Amino acid sequence: MLESINSNGFNIIEKQDITTSIIEASIKMTDDRKKVIKNLQVEGWFKKILESFAATEGSKVHQSFKDGYMKYYSIYCQVDK
């Protein structure tokens, strides 16, 4: 995926793996996110999707970050002219 950034007219100036910070933040925000999702007027199956999208602790997305299957990067790019 990062290679496609360079091939689409962008030059990566700086790249930093911030996965550890995302994991820590998602753990801290899990309770609040679950409360908000619980109070939504949507079907239960959709709430599980929202919890995963929000990377709440115990979700597939959260676990993928912990397992190293998914990474979260902060990237600073410059447009080729």
Jmol script that loads the backbone (N, CA, C; Angstrom):
load data "model"
ATOM      1  N   MET A   1       0.824  -1.192   0.000  1.00  0.00           N
ATOM      2  CA  MET A   1       0.000   0.000   0.000  1.00  0.00           C
ATOM      3  C   MET A   1       0.868   1.255   0.000  1.00  0.00           C
ATOM      4  N   LEU A   2       1.907   1.265   0.801  1.00  0.00           N
ATOM      5  CA  LEU A   2       2.768   2.445   0.840  1.00  0.00           C
ATOM      6  C   LEU A   2       3.449   2.679  -0.503  1.00  0.00           C
ATOM      7  N   GLU A   3       3.726   1.608  -1.225  1.00  0.00           N
ATOM      8  CA  GLU A   3       4.343   1.747  -2.536  1.00  0.00           C
ATOM      9  C   GLU A   3       3.416   2.480  -3.502  1.00  0.00           C
ATOM     10  N   SER A   4       2.113   2.262  -3.370  1.00  0.00           N
ATOM     11  CA  SER A   4       1.164   2.907  -4.274  1.00  0.00           C
ATOM     12  C   SER A   4       1.109   4.417  -4.037  1.00  0.00           C
ATOM     13  N   ILE A   5       1.457   4.870  -2.855  1.00  0.00           N
ATOM     14  CA  ILE A   5       1.512   6.317  -2.595  1.00  0.00           C
ATOM     15  C   ILE A   5       2.584   6.943  -3.470  1.00  0.00           C
ATOM     16  N   ASN A   6       3.752   6.334  -3.509  1.00  0.00           N
ATOM     17  CA  ASN A   6       4.847   6.855  -4.329  1.00  0.00           C
ATOM     18  C   ASN A   6       4.518   6.798  -5.817  1.00  0.00           C
ATOM     19  N   SER A   7       3.779   5.797  -6.242  1.00  0.00           N
ATOM     20  CA  SER A   7       3.484   5.661  -7.665  1.00  0.00           C
ATOM     21  C   SER A   7       2.305   6.521  -8.115  1.00  0.00           C
ATOM     22  N   ASN A   8       1.669   7.208  -7.218  1.00  0.00           N
ATOM     23  CA  ASN A   8       0.524   8.047  -7.560  1.00  0.00           C
ATOM     24  C   ASN A   8       0.833   9.530  -7.428  1.00  0.00           C
ATOM     25  N   GLY A   9       2.080   9.910  -7.618  1.00  0.00           N
ATOM     26  CA  GLY A   9       2.431  11.318  -7.634  1.00  0.00           C
ATOM     27  C   GLY A   9       2.797  11.910  -6.287  1.00  0.00           C
ATOM     28  N   PHE A  10       2.971  11.084  -5.288  1.00  0.00           N
ATOM     29  CA  PHE A  10       3.356  11.556  -3.963  1.00  0.00           C
ATOM     30  C   PHE A  10       4.740  11.022  -3.609  1.00  0.00           C
ATOM     31  N   ASN A  11       5.500  11.821  -2.923  1.00  0.00           N
ATOM     32  CA  ASN A  11       6.765  11.371  -2.353  1.00  0.00           C
ATOM     33  C   ASN A  11       6.611  11.329  -0.841  1.00  0.00           C
ATOM     34  N   ILE A  12       6.962  10.197  -0.251  1.00  0.00           N
ATOM     35  CA  ILE A  12       6.902  10.089   1.201  1.00  0.00           C
ATOM     36  C   ILE A  12       8.105  10.812   1.782  1.00  0.00           C
ATOM     37  N   ILE A  13       7.844  11.835   2.560  1.00  0.00           N
ATOM     38  CA  ILE A  13       8.889  12.620   3.212  1.00  0.00           C
ATOM     39  C   ILE A  13       9.228  12.000   4.564  1.00  0.00           C
ATOM     40  N   GLU A  14       8.198  11.595   5.288  1.00  0.00           N
ATOM     41  CA  GLU A  14       8.401  11.017   6.624  1.00  0.00           C
ATOM     42  C   GLU A  14       7.335   9.969   6.869  1.00  0.00           C
ATOM     43  N   LYS A  15       7.728   8.846   7.450  1.00  0.00           N
ATOM     44  CA  LYS A  15       6.806   7.755   7.758  1.00  0.00           C
ATOM     45  C   LYS A  15       7.098   7.276   9.175  1.00  0.00           C
ATOM     46  N   GLN A  16       6.048   7.157   9.975  1.00  0.00           N
ATOM     47  CA  GLN A  16       6.229   6.689  11.351  1.00  0.00           C
ATOM     48  C   GLN A  16       5.136   5.679  11.686  1.00  0.00           C
ATOM     49  N   ASP A  17       5.541   4.534  12.192  1.00  0.00           N
ATOM     50  CA  ASP A  17       4.596   3.516  12.648  1.00  0.00           C
ATOM     51  C   ASP A  17       4.056   3.953  14.010  1.00  0.00           C
ATOM     52  N   ILE A  18       2.760   4.227  14.074  1.00  0.00           N
ATOM     53  CA  ILE A  18       2.149   4.692  15.326  1.00  0.00           C
ATOM     54  C   ILE A  18       1.165   3.654  15.882  1.00  0.00           C
ATOM     55  N   THR A  19       1.337   2.412  15.450  1.00  0.00           N
ATOM     56  CA  THR A  19       0.427   1.345  15.859  1.00  0.00           C
ATOM     57  C   THR A  19       0.343   1.210  17.380  1.00  0.00           C
ATOM     58  N   THR A  20       1.458   1.251  18.063  1.00  0.00           N
ATOM     59  CA  THR A  20       1.457   1.109  19.528  1.00  0.00           C
ATOM     60  C   THR A  20       0.621   2.198  20.182  1.00  0.00           C
ATOM     61  N   SER A  21       0.735   3.415  19.694  1.00  0.00           N
ATOM     62  CA  SER A  21      -0.061   4.520  20.246  1.00  0.00           C
ATOM     63  C   SER A  21      -1.544   4.329  19.958  1.00  0.00           C
ATOM     64  N   ILE A  22      -1.877   3.803  18.782  1.00  0.00           N
ATOM     65  CA  ILE A  22      -3.272   3.542  18.424  1.00  0.00           C
ATOM     66  C   ILE A  22      -3.859   2.465  19.335  1.00  0.00           C
ATOM     67  N   ILE A  23      -3.087   1.429  19.608  1.00  0.00           N
ATOM     68  CA  ILE A  23      -3.545   0.362  20.516  1.00  0.00           C
ATOM     69  C   ILE A  23      -3.814   0.933  21.903  1.00  0.00           C
ATOM     70  N   GLU A  24      -2.864   1.709  22.418  1.00  0.00           N
ATOM     71  CA  GLU A  24      -3.028   2.300  23.754  1.00  0.00           C
ATOM     72  C   GLU A  24      -4.233   3.230  23.803  1.00  0.00           C
ATOM     73  N   ALA A  25      -4.402   4.054  22.785  1.00  0.00           N
ATOM     74  CA  ALA A  25      -5.531   4.991  22.748  1.00  0.00           C
ATOM     75  C   ALA A  25      -6.859   4.249  22.640  1.00  0.00           C
ATOM     76  N   SER A  26      -6.890   3.204  21.836  1.00  0.00           N
ATOM     77  CA  SER A  26      -8.151   2.474  21.677  1.00  0.00           C
ATOM     78  C   SER A  26      -8.554   1.774  22.969  1.00  0.00           C
ATOM     79  N   ILE A  27      -7.574   1.307  23.737  1.00  0.00           N
ATOM     80  CA  ILE A  27      -7.880   0.695  25.039  1.00  0.00           C
ATOM     81  C   ILE A  27      -8.484   1.743  25.970  1.00  0.00           C
ATOM     82  N   LYS A  28      -7.887   2.917  26.010  1.00  0.00           N
ATOM     83  CA  LYS A  28      -8.388   3.985  26.878  1.00  0.00           C
ATOM     84  C   LYS A  28      -9.776   4.467  26.466  1.00  0.00           C
ATOM     85  N   MET A  29     -10.091   4.400  25.182  1.00  0.00           N
ATOM     86  CA  MET A  29     -11.353   4.926  24.675  1.00  0.00           C
ATOM     87  C   MET A  29     -12.441   3.857  24.535  1.00  0.00           C
ATOM     88  N   THR A  30     -12.115   2.605  24.795  1.00  0.00           N
ATOM     89  CA  THR A  30     -13.056   1.507  24.579  1.00  0.00           C
ATOM     90  C   THR A  30     -14.355   1.675  25.352  1.00  0.00           C
ATOM     91  N   ASP A  31     -14.287   1.954  26.647  1.00  0.00           N
ATOM     92  CA  ASP A  31     -15.514   2.055  27.448  1.00  0.00           C
ATOM     93  C   ASP A  31     -16.446   3.132  26.916  1.00  0.00           C
ATOM     94  N   ASP A  32     -15.904   4.311  26.619  1.00  0.00           N
ATOM     95  CA  ASP A  32     -16.736   5.401  26.101  1.00  0.00           C
ATOM     96  C   ASP A  32     -17.325   5.041  24.740  1.00  0.00           C
ATOM     97  N   ARG A  33     -16.534   4.455  23.887  1.00  0.00           N
ATOM     98  CA  ARG A  33     -17.022   4.081  22.560  1.00  0.00           C
ATOM     99  C   ARG A  33     -18.115   3.033  22.647  1.00  0.00           C
ATOM    100  N   LYS A  34     -17.941   2.043  23.525  1.00  0.00           N
ATOM    101  CA  LYS A  34     -18.960   1.000  23.673  1.00  0.00           C
ATOM    102  C   LYS A  34     -20.265   1.563  24.227  1.00  0.00           C
ATOM    103  N   LYS A  35     -20.179   2.526  25.154  1.00  0.00           N
ATOM    104  CA  LYS A  35     -21.394   3.148  25.696  1.00  0.00           C
ATOM    105  C   LYS A  35     -22.158   3.877  24.609  1.00  0.00           C
ATOM    106  N   VAL A  36     -21.454   4.630  23.799  1.00  0.00           N
ATOM    107  CA  VAL A  36     -22.096   5.376  22.711  1.00  0.00           C
ATOM    108  C   VAL A  36     -22.744   4.410  21.718  1.00  0.00           C
ATOM    109  N   ILE A  37     -22.016   3.387  21.347  1.00  0.00           N
ATOM    110  CA  ILE A  37     -22.528   2.415  20.379  1.00  0.00           C
ATOM    111  C   ILE A  37     -23.728   1.670  20.947  1.00  0.00           C
ATOM    112  N   LYS A  38     -23.675   1.332  22.223  1.00  0.00           N
ATOM    113  CA  LYS A  38     -24.777   0.613  22.870  1.00  0.00           C
ATOM    114  C   LYS A  38     -26.068   1.413  22.813  1.00  0.00           C
ATOM    115  N   ASN A  39     -25.973   2.727  22.919  1.00  0.00           N
ATOM    116  CA  ASN A  39     -27.158   3.582  22.937  1.00  0.00           C
ATOM    117  C   ASN A  39     -27.698   3.937  21.554  1.00  0.00           C
ATOM    118  N   LEU A  40     -27.020   3.516  20.503  1.00  0.00           N
ATOM    119  CA  LEU A  40     -27.504   3.783  19.152  1.00  0.00           C
ATOM    120  C   LEU A  40     -28.741   2.938  18.854  1.00  0.00           C
ATOM    121  N   GLN A  41     -29.634   3.483  18.089  1.00  0.00           N
ATOM    122  CA  GLN A  41     -30.858   2.776  17.712  1.00  0.00           C
ATOM    123  C   GLN A  41     -30.633   1.999  16.408  1.00  0.00           C
ATOM    124  N   VAL A  42     -29.748   1.005  16.496  1.00  0.00           N
ATOM    125  CA  VAL A  42     -29.443   0.146  15.350  1.00  0.00           C
ATOM    126  C   VAL A  42     -29.465  -1.306  15.801  1.00  0.00           C
ATOM    127  N   GLU A  43     -29.518  -2.208  14.839  1.00  0.00           N
ATOM    128  CA  GLU A  43     -29.531  -3.645  15.131  1.00  0.00           C
ATOM    129  C   GLU A  43     -28.237  -4.073  15.839  1.00  0.00           C
ATOM    130  N   GLY A  44     -28.335  -5.124  16.647  1.00  0.00           N
ATOM    131  CA  GLY A  44     -27.189  -5.617  17.398  1.00  0.00           C
ATOM    132  C   GLY A  44     -26.005  -6.020  16.535  1.00  0.00           C
ATOM    133  N   TRP A  45     -26.283  -6.650  15.377  1.00  0.00           N
ATOM    134  CA  TRP A  45     -25.197  -7.081  14.490  1.00  0.00           C
ATOM    135  C   TRP A  45     -24.413  -5.878  13.975  1.00  0.00           C
ATOM    136  N   PHE A  46     -25.120  -4.747  13.772  1.00  0.00           N
ATOM    137  CA  PHE A  46     -24.447  -3.552  13.277  1.00  0.00           C
ATOM    138  C   PHE A  46     -23.589  -2.921  14.371  1.00  0.00           C
ATOM    139  N   LYS A  47     -23.993  -3.072  15.611  1.00  0.00           N
ATOM    140  CA  LYS A  47     -23.198  -2.549  16.730  1.00  0.00           C
ATOM    141  C   LYS A  47     -21.837  -3.238  16.789  1.00  0.00           C
ATOM    142  N   LYS A  48     -21.811  -4.539  16.511  1.00  0.00           N
ATOM    143  CA  LYS A  48     -20.539  -5.271  16.496  1.00  0.00           C
ATOM    144  C   LYS A  48     -19.623  -4.744  15.393  1.00  0.00           C
ATOM    145  N   ILE A  49     -20.198  -4.426  14.245  1.00  0.00           N
ATOM    146  CA  ILE A  49     -19.409  -3.857  13.154  1.00  0.00           C
ATOM    147  C   ILE A  49     -18.836  -2.513  13.576  1.00  0.00           C
ATOM    148  N   LEU A  50     -19.655  -1.690  14.233  1.00  0.00           N
ATOM    149  CA  LEU A  50     -19.182  -0.381  14.687  1.00  0.00           C
ATOM    150  C   LEU A  50     -18.078  -0.515  15.733  1.00  0.00           C
ATOM    151  N   GLU A  51     -18.214  -1.469  16.636  1.00  0.00           N
ATOM    152  CA  GLU A  51     -17.172  -1.693  17.645  1.00  0.00           C
ATOM    153  C   GLU A  51     -15.860  -2.102  16.989  1.00  0.00           C
ATOM    154  N   SER A  52     -15.932  -2.920  15.966  1.00  0.00           N
ATOM    155  CA  SER A  52     -14.723  -3.323  15.260  1.00  0.00           C
ATOM    156  C   SER A  52     -14.123  -2.133  14.521  1.00  0.00           C
ATOM    157  N   PHE A  53     -14.959  -1.365  13.836  1.00  0.00           N
ATOM    158  CA  PHE A  53     -14.487  -0.181  13.114  1.00  0.00           C
ATOM    159  C   PHE A  53     -13.824   0.805  14.071  1.00  0.00           C
ATOM    160  N   ALA A  54     -14.381   0.928  15.274  1.00  0.00           N
ATOM    161  CA  ALA A  54     -13.833   1.839  16.280  1.00  0.00           C
ATOM    162  C   ALA A  54     -12.627   1.238  16.997  1.00  0.00           C
ATOM    163  N   ALA A  55     -12.251   0.020  16.642  1.00  0.00           N
ATOM    164  CA  ALA A  55     -11.100  -0.683  17.219  1.00  0.00           C
ATOM    165  C   ALA A  55     -11.199  -0.794  18.739  1.00  0.00           C
ATOM    166  N   THR A  56     -12.416  -1.078  19.229  1.00  0.00           N
ATOM    167  CA  THR A  56     -12.573  -1.256  20.666  1.00  0.00           C
ATOM    168  C   THR A  56     -11.823  -2.515  21.103  1.00  0.00           C
ATOM    169  N   GLU A  57     -11.399  -2.509  22.346  1.00  0.00           N
ATOM    170  CA  GLU A  57     -10.620  -3.638  22.861  1.00  0.00           C
ATOM    171  C   GLU A  57     -11.430  -4.925  22.730  1.00  0.00           C
ATOM    172  N   GLY A  58     -10.805  -5.951  22.183  1.00  0.00           N
ATOM    173  CA  GLY A  58     -11.466  -7.226  21.974  1.00  0.00           C
ATOM    174  C   GLY A  58     -12.035  -7.392  20.572  1.00  0.00           C
ATOM    175  N   SER A  59     -12.091  -6.311  19.800  1.00  0.00           N
ATOM    176  CA  SER A  59     -12.617  -6.405  18.438  1.00  0.00           C
ATOM    177  C   SER A  59     -11.561  -6.999  17.504  1.00  0.00           C
ATOM    178  N   LYS A  60     -12.003  -7.419  16.324  1.00  0.00           N
ATOM    179  CA  LYS A  60     -11.076  -8.004  15.352  1.00  0.00           C
ATOM    180  C   LYS A  60     -10.030  -6.988  14.903  1.00  0.00           C
ATOM    181  N   VAL A  61     -10.434  -5.755  14.690  1.00  0.00           N
ATOM    182  CA  VAL A  61      -9.487  -4.730  14.254  1.00  0.00           C
ATOM    183  C   VAL A  61      -8.452  -4.470  15.342  1.00  0.00           C
ATOM    184  N   HIS A  62      -8.905  -4.328  16.577  1.00  0.00           N
ATOM    185  CA  HIS A  62      -7.985  -4.102  17.691  1.00  0.00           C
ATOM    186  C   HIS A  62      -6.990  -5.261  17.799  1.00  0.00           C
ATOM    187  N   GLN A  63      -7.496  -6.484  17.702  1.00  0.00           N
ATOM    188  CA  GLN A  63      -6.626  -7.651  17.808  1.00  0.00           C
ATOM    189  C   GLN A  63      -5.642  -7.712  16.640  1.00  0.00           C
ATOM    190  N   SER A  64      -6.078  -7.285  15.453  1.00  0.00           N
ATOM    191  CA  SER A  64      -5.190  -7.267  14.282  1.00  0.00           C
ATOM    192  C   SER A  64      -4.030  -6.300  14.479  1.00  0.00           C
ATOM    193  N   PHE A  65      -4.290  -5.177  15.152  1.00  0.00           N
ATOM    194  CA  PHE A  65      -3.205  -4.254  15.481  1.00  0.00           C
ATOM    195  C   PHE A  65      -2.250  -4.898  16.478  1.00  0.00           C
ATOM    196  N   LYS A  66      -2.802  -5.544  17.510  1.00  0.00           N
ATOM    197  CA  LYS A  66      -1.967  -6.172  18.534  1.00  0.00           C
ATOM    198  C   LYS A  66      -1.123  -7.306  17.956  1.00  0.00           C
ATOM    199  N   ASP A  67      -1.700  -8.082  17.041  1.00  0.00           N
ATOM    200  CA  ASP A  67      -0.994  -9.223  16.440  1.00  0.00           C
ATOM    201  C   ASP A  67       0.030  -8.790  15.395  1.00  0.00           C
ATOM    202  N   GLY A  68      -0.018  -7.534  14.988  1.00  0.00           N
ATOM    203  CA  GLY A  68       0.892  -7.057  13.964  1.00  0.00           C
ATOM    204  C   GLY A  68       0.399  -7.292  12.542  1.00  0.00           C
ATOM    205  N   TYR A  69      -0.811  -7.843  12.409  1.00  0.00           N
ATOM    206  CA  TYR A  69      -1.375  -8.080  11.082  1.00  0.00           C
ATOM    207  C   TYR A  69      -1.703  -6.757  10.396  1.00  0.00           C
ATOM    208  N   MET A  70      -2.179  -5.789  11.177  1.00  0.00           N
ATOM    209  CA  MET A  70      -2.467  -4.450  10.662  1.00  0.00           C
ATOM    210  C   MET A  70      -1.514  -3.461  11.310  1.00  0.00           C
ATOM    211  N   LYS A  71      -1.140  -2.453  10.558  1.00  0.00           N
ATOM    212  CA  LYS A  71      -0.277  -1.376  11.057  1.00  0.00           C
ATOM    213  C   LYS A  71      -0.973  -0.050  10.822  1.00  0.00           C
ATOM    214  N   TYR A  72      -0.632   0.932  11.613  1.00  0.00           N
ATOM    215  CA  TYR A  72      -1.178   2.284  11.483  1.00  0.00           C
ATOM    216  C   TYR A  72       0.010   3.226  11.341  1.00  0.00           C
ATOM    217  N   TYR A  73       0.040   3.945  10.228  1.00  0.00           N
ATOM    218  CA  TYR A  73       1.160   4.830   9.949  1.00  0.00           C
ATOM    219  C   TYR A  73       0.714   6.283   9.899  1.00  0.00           C
ATOM    220  N   SER A  74       1.591   7.148  10.339  1.00  0.00           N
ATOM    221  CA  SER A  74       1.475   8.585  10.117  1.00  0.00           C
ATOM    222  C   SER A  74       2.466   8.892   9.003  1.00  0.00           C
ATOM    223  N   ILE A  75       1.961   9.449   7.908  1.00  0.00           N
ATOM    224  CA  ILE A  75       2.814   9.690   6.744  1.00  0.00           C
ATOM    225  C   ILE A  75       2.690  11.143   6.296  1.00  0.00           C
ATOM    226  N   TYR A  76       3.828  11.742   6.086  1.00  0.00           N
ATOM    227  CA  TYR A  76       3.907  13.102   5.558  1.00  0.00           C
ATOM    228  C   TYR A  76       4.384  12.979   4.119  1.00  0.00           C
ATOM    229  N   CYS A  77       3.572  13.487   3.184  1.00  0.00           N
ATOM    230  CA  CYS A  77       3.888  13.355   1.760  1.00  0.00           C
ATOM    231  C   CYS A  77       4.002  14.722   1.102  1.00  0.00           C
ATOM    232  N   GLN A  78       4.683  14.697  -0.035  1.00  0.00           N
ATOM    233  CA  GLN A  78       4.789  15.890  -0.869  1.00  0.00           C
ATOM    234  C   GLN A  78       4.330  15.487  -2.276  1.00  0.00           C
ATOM    235  N   VAL A  79       3.588  16.385  -2.922  1.00  0.00           N
ATOM    236  CA  VAL A  79       3.091  16.122  -4.263  1.00  0.00           C
ATOM    237  C   VAL A  79       4.177  16.406  -5.281  1.00  0.00           C
ATOM    238  N   ASP A  80       4.365  15.479  -6.213  1.00  0.00           N
ATOM    239  CA  ASP A  80       5.294  15.711  -7.323  1.00  0.00           C
ATOM    240  C   ASP A  80       4.715  16.782  -8.232  1.00  0.00           C
ATOM    241  N   LYS A  81       5.579  17.659  -8.708  1.00  0.00           N
ATOM    242  CA  LYS A  81       5.102  18.706  -9.623  1.00  0.00           C
ATOM    243  C   LYS A  81       5.773  18.577 -10.955  1.00  0.00           C
TER     244      LYS A  81
END
end "model"
wireframe off; spacefill off
backbone 0.3
color backbone group
